[in-house]
Amino acid sequence: MTIADKLVLQRQHHLKWRSLDGLELMLMIICGVLCFGFSLSVTCDIVTRTIGHPWLWLQEVTSTLFIYAIFIGAAVATRRNDHLYLTAISEALHGTPRLVVEIIIRVVVLGVACGLIWFGYINFLRGFGSFRLPSGTPIASLYAAIPLSGALIALFTIEQLVNGIRNGFDHPEPPDQELAGPPADVSVRTRARP
């Protein structure tokens, strides 16, 4: 099994377009790099402060990596149905009630995504008037993650809405072979105790 097969989730694949699997793979890799960079920059910040020679720019790097990881992670989690999704309600239903609840949930998520795009873009534009210290970078560089995340969440939500209405939301998932492990030996040997 390749890395791509492990990173692109096959669960609920009836709600996904294969053409967006590459985007999911790229976003998962970016999230991994961002989380690793965040951890590394926090460690370097602690070490440099402990030895008495702090690198002040590390705080900017840390906050940037953290913010982008959160917003890109929220987008990819939307495609994987791991975030912004109320599974307990919808999975308890079947047929038309489930279809209605699934559509309502995704319309609400789509509304949130539109809010992220609109208000994130407004904040992005206003961010050119404020600057981060010590680098002097416009704070808009941080705010750019918000409308980007909103656009990706909207794309993935529309993907799920179209495929869910077309194919149905209620599909039983096959058991995960990796978690199940090799087939267990069901034969049980008993010994007589003296």
C-alpha positions in Angstrom: 0.0 0.0 0.0 1.5 3.4 -1.0 1.6 6.5 1.1 -1.1 8.0 -1.1 -3.4 5.1 -0.4 -2.9 5.6 3.3 -3.4 9.4 3.3 -6.4 9.6 1.0 -9.3 8.2 3.1 -11.4 5.6 1.3 -14.2 5.7 3.8 -17.4 7.1 2.3 -15.8 7.3 -1.1 -19.2 7.3 -2.7 -19.5 10.9 -1.6 -16.2 11.9 -3.3 -15.0 12.7 -6.8 -11.8 10.9 -7.7 -10.5 14.0 -9.3 -10.2 15.6 -5.9 -8.2 12.8 -4.3 -5.0 14.4 -5.4 -6.0 17.6 -3.7 -6.8 15.7 -0.5 -3.4 14.0 -0.7 -1.6 17.4 -1.2 -3.5 19.0 1.7 -2.7 16.0 4.0 1.0 16.4 3.2 0.9 20.1 3.7 -0.8 19.6 7.1 1.9 17.2 8.1 4.7 19.5 7.1 3.0 22.4 8.9 2.6 20.4 12.1 6.2 19.2 11.9 7.4 22.8 11.3 5.3 24.1 14.2 6.7 21.5 16.6 10.2 22.2 15.4 9.9 26.0 15.7 8.4 25.7 19.2 11.3 23.5 20.2 13.9 25.9 18.7 12.1 28.8 20.5 12.3 27.1 23.8 16.0 26.1 23.3 17.1 29.6 22.2 15.3 31.3 25.1 16.8 28.8 27.6 20.4 29.5 26.4 19.7 33.2 26.6 19.8 34.1 22.9 16.1 34.1 21.7 15.3 34.3 18.1 12.3 36.6 18.1 11.3 35.8 14.6 10.5 32.2 15.6 7.3 33.4 17.3 6.1 34.7 13.9 7.0 31.5 12.2 5.2 29.4 14.9 2.0 31.4 14.8 1.9 31.3 10.9 2.5 27.5 10.8 -0.1 27.0 13.6 -2.8 29.1 11.9 -2.3 27.6 8.4 -2.3 24.1 9.9 -5.7 24.8 11.7 -7.4 26.2 8.6 -6.1 23.8 6.1 -6.7 20.9 8.5 -10.3 22.0 8.9 -10.7 21.9 5.1 -9.2 18.5 4.6 -11.2 17.2 7.6 -14.4 18.3 5.9 -13.6 16.2 2.9 -12.9 13.2 5.2 -16.1 13.8 7.2 -14.0 14.1 10.3 -14.9 17.7 11.1 -18.0 20.0 11.0 -20.2 17.0 10.6 -22.8 15.6 13.0 -22.6 11.9 12.4 -24.5 10.7 15.4 -27.8 12.3 14.2 -27.6 11.3 10.6 -26.3 7.8 11.1 -29.2 6.9 13.3 -31.6 7.6 10.4 -32.3 5.8 7.1 -34.1 6.7 3.9 -35.7 10.1 3.3 -35.2 11.4 6.9 -31.4 10.7 6.6 -31.3 12.4 3.2 -33.0 15.5 4.6 -30.7 15.7 7.7 -27.6 15.1 5.6 -28.6 17.9 3.2 -29.4 20.3 6.1 -26.1 19.6 7.8 -24.1 20.2 4.6 -26.1 23.4 3.8 -25.2 24.7 7.3 -21.5 23.8 6.7 -21.7 25.5 3.3 -23.1 28.6 5.0 -20.2 28.6 7.4 -17.8 28.2 4.5 -19.3 31.2 2.7 -18.9 33.2 6.0 -15.3 32.2 6.1 -14.7 33.3 2.5 -16.6 36.6 2.9 -15.4 37.8 6.3 -12.0 36.2 5.8 -11.5 38.2 2.6 -12.5 41.4 4.4 -10.0 40.7 7.2 -7.4 39.9 4.6 -7.8 43.2 2.9 -7.8 45.1 6.2 -4.7 43.2 7.3 -2.5 45.2 4.9 -2.7 48.1 7.4 -1.3 46.2 10.3 2.2 44.7 10.5 3.8 41.9 12.5 6.9 42.5 14.5 9.9 42.2 14.2 9.6 41.4 10.5 7.2 44.0 9.4 5.2 41.5 7.4 1.5 42.6 6.8 -0.8 40.6 9.1 -2.8 39.9 5.9 -0.3 37.0 5.4 -2.1 35.2 8.4 -5.6 36.2 7.3 -5.1 34.7 3.9 -5.6 31.2 5.4 -9.3 32.0 6.3 -10.8 32.6 2.9 -8.6 29.8 1.4 -10.0 27.4 4.0 -13.5 28.6 3.3 -13.2 28.0 -0.4 -11.9 24.4 0.2 -14.6 23.7 2.7 -17.2 25.0 0.2 -15.7 22.8 -2.6 -15.7 19.7 -0.5 -19.2 20.3 0.9 -20.6 20.8 -2.6 -18.9 17.6 -3.7 -20.6 15.7 -0.9 -24.0 17.3 -1.5 -23.9 16.5 -5.2 -22.7 12.9 -4.7 -24.9 12.3 -1.7 -28.1 13.4 -3.6 -27.0 11.4 -6.6 -25.7 8.2 -4.9 -27.4 8.4 -1.5 -25.7 9.1 1.8 -26.5 5.8 3.4 -23.9 3.3 2.3 -22.5 0.6 4.7 -18.8 0.9 5.0 -16.6 -2.2 4.5 -14.6 -3.2 7.6 -11.2 -1.6 7.7 -8.7 -4.4 7.0 -5.7 -2.6 8.5 -7.4 -2.2 11.8 -8.9 -5.7 11.8 -5.5 -7.3 11.3 -5.1 -10.9 10.1 -8.0 -13.2 10.4 -8.1 -14.7 13.9 -7.9 -18.4 14.6 -11.3 -19.3 15.8 -10.5 -22.8 16.9 -10.3 -23.0 20.7 -8.5 -25.8 22.4 -9.6 -26.8 25.8 -7.7 -28.9 28.2 -9.2 -30.9 31.0 -8.1 -29.7 34.4 -7.1 -32.3 37.0 
